[in-house]
Amino acid sequence: MNNQFGFRKKSIAAAVACALSGAVLAQGQDNTLEEVTVLGVRGAQSSAVNLKRDTLSMVDGIVAEDIGKLPDVTIVDSLQRIPGIQIQRDAGEGAKANIRGLPQVMTLLNGEQYLAAGNLGGAQPTLTDVPSQLMGGVNVYKSTDLDNALSGITGTIDLRTRRPLQFEQGLTSSIAVDAAQGTDTGETDPSVNGLLNWRNEQLGVMVSASQSDANLGNNYAGYSGGVFGNNDWGGSGSNFSAPHGFDSFHRVVERNRTGLNLALEAELGSGFNFVAEGFYTELEEYDRKVGLNISNRWQTLDWLTPTDYSDTGVAGSNGESWLAVDEYDVHAQWVNSFTVNRTSKSDSKNINLELNYDNGGHFRGGLRAIHGEANRLSMNGQAQGDLSNWRDDTPKQLVPFYPADIASRFDVSRYRDDLGVGADGGRFIDPNPLGYGETPELHYSIGGSHPRWSGFDSPIAGGLGAGATMRDYMANVDSYAVAAFSSEGNNESDASLDIFSAKGTYEFEQPAGGFVTRVDFGLRRSDREVEIEQFHLFSRFYGGNGATDVAGCEAQWKAIDVVMNQDQCRAGELVDGEFQGYTVNRPTQLNEYNNVVFVDDYGSVTSGLPGVWAVDPEDFDDVVAFQKRVFGDAYRVIVPGQSYDVGFVEDSFTLSADFEYGIVSGDIGVRVVETEISVRQNLTGAIKNYGDTNIDDGDYHAENDYTDVLPSLNLVVAPRDDLLLRFAASENMMPLDLGNYGGGLKINTQDCPEFGTRCVTSADSSGNPFLDPWRSTNLDAAVEYYFGDASMVNLAVFHVDIESFVVNGAGPKRAFADLDGVVRREVPVTGPIQGEGGNIKGVEVGTKLAFGDFTDGFLGNFGIDTNYTYSPSTQQDEDLKGDKLPFDDNSEHQFNFVAWYQDDRLQARIAYNYRSDRLEDGNIGGTGLQAYQDATSYVDAQVSYDVMDNVTVFLNGSNITGEIENYYLDFAGEDEQYLWQNEFEPRYSLGVRAKF
């Protein structure tokens, strides 16, 4: 391309390659381009400035400061520094990213789709499993760039790895080792990463690997279980929030990450270049929580009495006002310790093969083939330590019943023969003789900075005798009995991806028509298959010992209050002539099968709570093995409504042209995408006894297809070499989260005597194969002023119009066969349907300053990178006053400030990120109220020193101010009430990095 503008020096591919190599371009006196290698934070900022300036589309970049060194601990943490990107944290680490308020963001690897095990069923990028050390940089596209294989609704994140021929000839190697520690966990977590690259003029081979362990601590306090209004289960009068319960717990998330990147690159001669890459990630995670639960035991909503509150003036559905409560008296139906351990093991393999052609002539092109496989298994193990004795004045006046062989294991003093003895010798057993025996009366205050509990020092009746308090019961390990063991909400996902694409570019020696400089075209086919299986662990009980099924009755809920007296299978015997079902879980002391821990540190987010004994969550690192040891068996039973298969086949054609006329340049093009979707839904039947799992009644298969014509335009006006005016417009499309397509289907029937069968009358679905994808129309404009190699200022405005959101309602009628296999009618299907759309618009303003661009001396070693984003949004859902809500998870205001220093040996950087309030739940618990996360501020810092030319020591600190995330209940903007808090620990790492 002949370009008169000095700032447009290279193509997009060249700009990206240059950025990844840590190189910037300088213009010599003879107007030839020289490549100058600048490492460190200044070099990274310079490369990011060049990338933004030299690309026709609107793009921001993050470039590694050195091999294996992105500026933050995780990829997502680095992304939050870019204007318009907002992140969600998990266990204190950045995990998910939005662009301009929406999670419908496409994630690519080196310009093409890839499988990341963290989000096989969703659109939002979840990059927890991707080691940042393997990345050379990350590009974020705000406008459509047809050089990328796909585009998201509001943007595209392209993860960029290094390639062998980007390095100098010969052998290049690097290694970094560090140890990290959190202020809460105190664990020393090792991490190591390294790279080895060899190349000559024609061939290069690279191996890059990373291994890290992390133990991430946080504390939680607030609501648990369902969120209700006090009148939801009947009642009248003023409304107030009455949740199922309150939790306070300590959480440690252990993450073991492994990453491997292999690459071979060869110049084959005659303009041909071959690339073969393998990218592998593995994540093993143990999310361990242990603490105290105080709840209504799912019995009533009048267990809370507000004692300090204000009338919000906002009416609920019953016409009465909502109260914003600061203090409750708590009639505690249940006080129990709990342990939860969710383990996740995932891996992904992506193989990329490319054959590119460029002999310096007018035509260049390439072929690309990709194969990816990914798997993720997530298992949940949990136990409850019950402190009540289940009799006298406690809410559950239930005494469990067991067959004679189990009853004989207990001391006769625990027999409740006053309730009767079974015909076969079965007996009622006192489940917890040393537990408390009346309902505790407690007090919960949430008007301050965190919850404060009281009431634990009042005497309470029970097995410890007169004068004993709740604090005494909680401190006595023998006062706990296991209320339940369970493993629910487990999930296994498998996916595969196959892609073949061909691209070509023709550059005109003289602009065609006086302004068209080149034409690009491409063909692409992708085939993605995803299988999602949700399941619970079941076990069988009383096989050959009173069960109507000789193998035993299945149970999901292995609890002390589940009695086997239901219709599908029952187990028990006669007591005084009446059938009495056996209880599933026998009385079990907390430490009978488990190691136990005493929890008395709930962090700074809870005060007033005594310590509790709880099962050690590490006992559930392998929950299947644990349940087999305790119950003799444990096996999967799928949850049909949340298990499905979805297949996507996309065929696309892309045509675009670059143009240049005077001070105007740009590209215009179109992508045509034909999509075929095949879905297998499960038909859900009746609920299985002793749990809440539906019976799988078979499969329903459906297909859908649609075609999208997606035009795009990027326009750049350069009135001066250092000033750019940009405009972009595009139409975008992206598939929905897969659960919207594949969730289970329940067909409702009734007797039809006229046909001698049962006829289909209606259907309910949690998925709809006939939904349209996400579609949007995007407009962007920007002004960019460049005044140095690493300095610029920019202002951008954007508008995104979303065609529709997915809502629940009655969709189009569909035909289903009656029980005799004959299709006689179409019936309505209630479930996900297309709803009205919404829009988000905003302003981004930012500057990057390297003081060395305009001053010398000590001050020239400093720099800043700062930006602000304003992004108000509206959707069709409304609050109780009729005002429209913002988009979920979108903050209206975001601000970043990074200050850095770099001299010959010392480098330092401090980064501040602010997000304003964001909507967490637009209709929490069906109350019509909203849950918001309060504004957050995070501060991270890094410092490094080159002790030798090739050896650097470094110290990193993340969340050094110990930010606490606060969530609140919003009463249509009139008042607020505390919901919950997450307290994340500051973390520090010390390490050394060497290059050769």
TISE-964912 format. One record per residue (C-alpha): x, z, y. Coordinates in steps of 0.25 Angstrom, whole numbers, plus 2048, in hexadecimal, padded with zeros to 3 digits. Layout:
! residues N
XZY;...
***
This chain:
! residues 996
800800800;8057FC80E;802808817;806809825;803818826;810821824;80882C81E;803824812;80F82280A;80B8227FC;8008207F2;7F782C7EC;7FF82C7DF;80C82C7E7;8078377F0;80383F7E4;81083D7DD;8188407E9;81084D7EB;8138517DD;82184F7DD;8228587EA;82784C7F2;823848800;82683B807;82F839813;83182C81B;83F82981E;84482182B;843814823;83481781F;837818811;831824809;83A82F804;83583A7FA;8398477FE;8378537F5;8328607FB;82F86B7F2;8288787F5;81B87B7FD;81F872809;8228667FF;8148697F8;80D869806;81485C80A;8108557FD;80285A7FF;80285480D;807847808;7FD8467FD;7F2848807;7F783E811;7FB833807;7EE8337FF;7E282B803;7D88357FE;7D6843803;7DF84B7FB;7E68597FB;7F285C7F2;7F98687ED;8078657E9;81086E7E0;81B8747E8;8258727DD;82486F7CE;81A8797C8;81687F7D5;80887D7DB;8078867E7;7FD8907E0;7FB8967D3;7F088D7CE;7EC87F7D1;7DF8847D6;7E688E7DF;7EE8837E5;7E187A7E7;7DB8847F0;7E58817FB;7DF8737FD;7D4871807;7C6871801;7CA8777F3;7C48847F0;7C788C7E3;7C28967D9;7CB8A07D3;7CA8A67C5;7D28B37C3;7D98B17D0;7DE8A37CD;7D88967D3;7D088F7C8;7C58867CE;7C587D7DA;7BB8767E3;7BD86B7ED;7B586C7F9;7AB8767F3;7A886F7E6;7AE8717D8;7AB8627D4;7BA85F7D5;7C18557CC;7CE85A7C6;7D884F7C2;7E68507BC;7F08457C2;7E483D7C8;7DB83D7BB;7D18467B4;7D68507AA;7D185B7A2;7D386A7A7;7CE87479D;7CA87D7A8;7BD8757AC;7B986C7A0;7AA86D7A4;7AB86E7B3;7AF8667BF;7B68717C7;7C58717C5;7C987D7BD;7D887D7BC;7DB88A7B7;7E28847AB;7EB87B7B2;7F98807B5;7FD87E7C4;80B87C7C0;80986F7B9;8048697C6;80C8617D0;8008617DA;7F18607DC;7E98567E4;7DC8597E9;7D484C7ED;7C884F7F8;7C48407F8;7C38367EC;7D08307E8;7CD8257DE;7DB8267D9;7D68327D2;7CE8307C5;7C38397CA;7BE8407D6;7B684D7D8;7AA8507E1;7B28577EC;7C08547E7;7CA8527DC;7D685B7D8;7E18537D2;7EC85B7CA;7F98547CB;8048567C1;8138517C2;8188447BC;8268437B6;82A8377BF;82783F7CB;8348487C9;8428447CC;84A83D7C1;8508467B6;84C8537B2;84385C7BA;83F86A7B5;8388777BB;8348847B6;82C88F7BD;82A89D7B7;8228A87BE;81B8B57BB;80E8B97C2;8068C67C3;7F98CB7C8;7F78D87D0;7EC8DC7C7;7F08D77B9;7FF8DA7BA;8028D07AF;80E8C87B1;80A8BA7AE;8158AF7AB;8158A17AF;81E8957AC;81E8877AF;82887B7AE;82A86D7AF;8348637A9;8358557AD;83F84A7AA;83F83C7AF;84782F7B2;8438237B9;83981E7AE;83582A7A7;8318397A9;82C8447A1;8268517A6;82285E79F;81B8697A8;8168767A2;8108837A7;80C8907A0;80789C7A8;8008A97A5;7F78B17AF;7EF8BE7AE;7E68BE7BA;7DE8CA7BE;7D28CC7C6;7C78D77C8;7B88D47C9;7AC8DD7CE;79E8D97D0;7928D37C9;7918CF7BB;7878C87B2;77A8C27B8;7778C37C7;7688C77CA;75F8CC7D4;7598D97D1;74B8D37D0;74F8C77C7;74A8CE7BA;73D8D37C1;73B8DC7CD;7388DC7DB;73D8E07E9;74A8DD7F0;7548D57E8;7628D97E6;76D8D47DD;76D8DB7CF;7788D57C6;7798D77B7;7858E07BA;7928E27C1;7A08E07BB;7AE8E67BF;7B98E07B7;7C88DD7B6;7CC8CF7B2;7D98C97AD;7DA8BA7AB;7E58B67A2;7E98A77A3;7F48A079B;7F68927A0;7FE88779A;80087979F;80886D79B;80B8607A2;81285579A;8158477A1;81D83B79E;81E8307A8;8258227A6;8288167AE;82680B7A4;82B8007AD;8247F47B4;81C7FE7BC;8168067B0;8168157B0;81181E7A5;80D82C7A6;80983679A;80584479E;7FF850796;7F985B79D;7F5868796;7F087579A;7EC882793;7E588E798;7E389B790;7DB8A5798;7D68B3796;7CC8B87A0;7CB8C779D;7C18D07A4;7BF8DF7A2;7B68E97AA;7A98F07AC;79B8EA7AC;78F8F27B2;7828EB7B0;7738EB7AD;7758E779E;76B8DB7A1;7608E57A1;75A8E67AF;75D8E27BE;7598EF7C4;7668F67C0;76B8F57CE;7658FC7DA;76A8F87E8;76E9047F1;7758FD7FC;7708EF800;76B8E680C;75F8DD80C;7648CF80D;7568C9812;7588BE808;74C8BD7FF;74D8BB7F0;7438B37E7;73A8BF7E7;7398BF7F6;7408CC7F7;74E8CE7FE;75B8CE7F8;7638DB7FA;7728DA7FC;7778E67F4;7848EF7F7;7818FA7ED;77A8FC7E0;7769077D7;7799037C9;7709077BD;77B9027B4;7758FD7A7;7828FA7A1;7908FE7A4;79A8F779B;7A88F279B;7AA8E3798;7B58DA793;7B58CB794;7C08C1790;7BE8B3792;7C98AB78C;7CB89C78F;7D5892788;7D688478D;7DF87878C;7DF86A791;7E885E78E;7E8852797;7F0845793;7F383B79D;7F982D79B;7FB8237A6;8018157A7;8038117B5;8088037BB;80E8017C9;8197F77CA;8197F77D9;8107EB7DA;8027EA7DF;7FB7EF7D2;7FD7FD7CC;7F48047C2;7F380D7B6;7EC8127A9;7E98207A6;7E482879A;7E1836799;7DD83F78E;7D984E790;7D4859787;7D086778B;7CB874784;7C688178A;7C188D782;7BC899789;7B88A6782;7B28B3787;7B38C0780;7AD8CD786;7A98DB782;7A08E6789;7A48F5788;7968FC789;79690A78F;78890E78C;78291477F;77690B77F;76C91777E;765921786;76491D794;76D910793;765903796;7688FE788;76190877E;766900772;76C906766;7728FB75D;76F8FA74E;7798F6743;7798F4734;77D8FF72B;78C8FA729;78E8FA738;78790773A;79090E730;79C90B739;797915743;796924743;78992973F;78893074D;785923753;77992074A;76C91F751;763922745;75892774E;755918751;754915742;75D911736;75C903731;7578FF723;7648FA71F;76C906725;76E900733;76F90A73F;76E90B74E;77C90F753;77F916760;78790B767;78F913771;78E922770;79892577B;79291C785;78A920792;77B92278F;77492079C;7749157A7;77F9177B1;77B9187C0;7869117C8;78890C7D6;78D8FE7DB;7928FC7E9;7968EE7ED;7958EF7FC;7A48F07FE;7B08E87FA;7AE8EA7EB;7A48F17E2;7A49007E1;79E9077D5;79A9167D4;79291E7CA;79B91F7BF;79E92E7C0;7909337BE;78D93A7B1;7869317A7;77F934799;78692F78D;78F931781;79A938789;79194378C;78C94B798;7949487A5;79B93B7A1;79B9307AC;79B9217AB;7AA9227AE;7AC92B7A2;7A4921799;7AC91579F;7BA91C79C;7B692078E;7B9914784;7B091A779;7A4918783;7A5909781;79E901777;79F8F2776;7928EC77B;7958DE777;7A08D4773;79D8C6777;7A48B8779;79A8AF781;79C8A478B;7A789D783;7AA88F785;7B388477F;7B5877787;7BB86A781;7BE85E789;7C5850788;7C8846792;7CC837790;7CF82E79C;7D482079E;7D681A7AB;7DD80D7B1;7E080B7C0;7E68007C8;7EA7FE7D6;7ED7F17DE;7F57F27EB;7F37E67F4;8007E07FA;7F87DE807;7EB7E5809;7DF7DE804;7D57DA80F;7DF7E0818;7DD7EF814;7DC7F1805;7E97F6800;7E67F87F1;7DB7F97E7;7DA8037DC;7D18037CF;7D080B7C3;7C880D7B6;7C681A7AF;7BF8207A3;7BE82E7A0;7B8835794;7B6844795;7B084D78A;7AD85C78C;7A7865782;7A3873786;79F87E77C;79A88B781;798896777;7978A5773;79D8AC768;7938B175D;7958BA751;78C8BD745;7878CB742;7818D2736;7838C672C;77E8CB71F;77B8D9725;76D8D772A;76D8CA732;7638C072E;76E8B572E;7778B8723;7838B472C;77F8BE736;7788BD744;77F8B674F;7828BD75C;7888B9769;7868C7770;78E8D1767;7888DD76F;7838EA76C;7758E7771;7728DB769;7698DD75E;7678D3753;7588D2752;7558C4757;74F8B8750;75A8AF74D;7628B9745;7608C8744;7688D373D;7638E173A;75A8EA732;74D8F2732;74C8FF739;740907737;7398FA732;73D8F273E;7488E873F;7548ED747;75F8E374B;76E8E6749;7768E7756;7818DC758;78D8E475C;78F8F1756;7948FD75F;7A28FA762;7AB90376A;7B38FB775;7C08FD76E;7BC8FA760;7BF8EC760;7C68EB76D;7D28F0776;7CC8F6782;7D18F8791;7CD90179C;7CA8FA7A8;7CA9027B5;7D08F87BF;7C68EF7C5;7CE8EB7D1;7CA8EC7DF;7BC8E67DD;7B68F27D6;7B69017D9;7B090D7D3;7B09087C5;7B69117BA;7BE90A7AF;7B89057A2;7BD902794;7BC8F3790;7C08EA785;7CE8E3788;7CA8D578B;7D78D0784;7CF8D3777;7C78C777A;7D28BD77C;7CD8B776E;7BF8BB76E;7BC8B3762;7C68BB75A;7C18C875F;7B28C575C;7B68C174E;7BD8CE74C;7B28D6751;7A68CE74C;7AC8C7740;7A88B9746;7A78B2754;7A38A4755;79E89A760;790897763;78E88D76E;78688F77A;77F88277A;77A882788;78888278D;78F879782;78F86A784;79785D783;79985478F;7A084678F;7A483E79B;7A883079B;7AC82A7A9;7AF81B7AB;7B48197B9;7B980D7C2;7C080F7CF;7C38057DA;7CA8087E7;7D28027F2;7DC8077FC;7DB80180A;7E3802817;7E07FC824;7E7800831;7E780F832;7DC810827;7DF812818;7D781780C;7D18147FF;7C38107FA;7BD80F7EC;7B38127E2;7B38197D4;7A88157CB;7A581F7C0;79C81E7B4;79A82B7AD;79482D79F;79083C79B;78D84078D;78884E78B;78585777F;77C863782;77886E778;769871776;767880778;75E88776F;75989576D;7628A1771;76A8A7765;7678B5762;7718C0767;7768B8772;7728AE77D;7778A1776;76E895774;76D88E767;773880767;767877764;76F86A763;77586076D;76F857777;77784B77C;776843789;77D839791;77E83579F;78582B7A8;7878287B6;78F81F7BF;7958237CC;79B8197D7;7A48227DF;7AA81B7EC;7B58227F4;7BC81F801;7C9826807;7CC821815;7D982581D;7DB82282C;7E9824831;7EA823840;7F8829840;80282B835;7FF83A835;7F083A836;7E683682C;7D783582D;7D083581F;7C283281A;7BD83280C;7AF82F805;7AC82F7F7;7A18317EC;7A583A7E1;7A083E7D3;7A48487C9;79D84D7BC;79685B7BC;79B8677B5;7988637A6;78F86F7A4;7858687AD;78485D7A3;786864796;77F871796;77587478B;76786F789;75B877785;74F86F780;742877781;737873777;729877773;720875766;719867767;70E86775C;70A85975F;71885475A;71B85F750;728863757;72E86B763;72E86276F;73886377B;732868788;73D86A791;74C86C791;756875798;76587179A;7718777A0;7778697A1;77285C7A5;77984F7A0;7728477AA;77784D7B7;77F8457C1;78D8487C4;79284F7D1;7918447DC;7968457EA;79883D7F7;7A58427FE;7AA83F80C;7B7844812;7BF84281F;7CC848823;7D784882E;7E584A82A;7F184C833;7FF84C82E;80B851836;81685482C;81B85381E;81385F81A;809861825;7FB85C828;7EE86082D;7E185B828;7D285C82A;7C7857820;7B885781F;7B0854813;7A285280E;79D852800;78F84F7FC;78B8537EE;78084B7E8;77A8567DF;77C8637D9;7788677CB;76C8717CB;7638767C0;7558707BF;74C8667B8;75385A7B5;74E84C7B0;74684C7A3;74D849796;749845788;74B84F77C;74784D76E;73C857769;73F85F75C;73B854753;74584B75A;73B842762;73D840771;72F841777;731844786;73A847791;73B856796;74185D7A2;74F8637A1;75286F7AA;7618707AD;76C86B7B6;76785F7BF;76B8587CB;7688607D8;76A85D7E7;77885C7EC;7808627F8;78C860801;799866805;7A0863811;7AC869819;7B9868820;7C786A81C;7D386D825;7E1870822;7EF86F826;7FD86F81F;809872827;817872824;81E878830;82B87182C;824864830;82586783F;82F873840;83C87783B;842884837;83C890831;82E88D835;82F87F82F;82F886821;82088A823;814883820;80588481E;7F987E816;7EC88281B;7DE87C81A;7CF88081C;7C387A816;7B487B81B;7AA877810;79C87B812;792876807;784876803;77C8747F7;76D8747F4;76C8827EE;76788D7F8;76889C7FB;75C8A57FC;75B8A180B;75A892808;76888F80D;770885805;77C88A7FD;78A8857FD;79187F7F1;7958897E6;7A488D7E8;7A68877F5;7AC88E800;7A988980E;7B688E814;7C488D80E;7D188F814;7E088E80F;7ED892815;7FA89080F;807894816;815891811;823892813;82F88A80D;83E88A810;849886807;8478907FD;83B899800;82D8947FF;82089D802;81189A803;8058A2805;7F789C803;7E98A1808;7DC89C803;7CE8A0808;7C089C803;7B38A080A;7A78A4802;7A389C7F6;79689B7EE;7978A07E0;78989F7DC;77D8997E3;7728A17DC;7798AC7D5;7708B27C9;7648A97CE;7628B37DA;7638A87E5;76F8B07EA;77D8AA7EB;78A8B07E7;7968AD7F0;7A58AF7EF;7AA8B57FC;7B68AF803;7C48B07FC;7D28B0801;7DE8AE7F8;7ED8AF7FC;7F88A97F3;8078A97F6;8148A37F0;8228A57F4;82E89E7ED;83D89E7EF;8488947EA;85389D7E4;85A8907E0;8578817E3;8508807D6;84B88E7D4;83F8957DB;8398A37DA;82B8A47DF;8208AF7E1;8118AB7E1;8058B47E5;7F78B07E3;7EB8B77E9;7F58C17EF;7EA8C87F8;7E18CB7EB;7D58C47EF;7C78C97EA;7BC8BF7E8;7AF8C57ED;7A18BF7E9;7948C27F0;7858C07EF;7808B97FB;7718BB800;76F8AD807;77A8B1811;7728BE816;77B8C880E;7858C9802;7878D27F6;7938D57EE;7938CD7E0;7A18CE7DA;7B08CE7DD;7BD8C87D6;7CA8CE7DA;7D68C57D6;7E48CB7D5;7F08C67DD;7FB8BF7D5;8098BD7D7;8148B57CF;8238B47D0;82B8A97CA;83689F7CA;8368907CA;8428877C6;8448787C7;84F86F7C1;
***
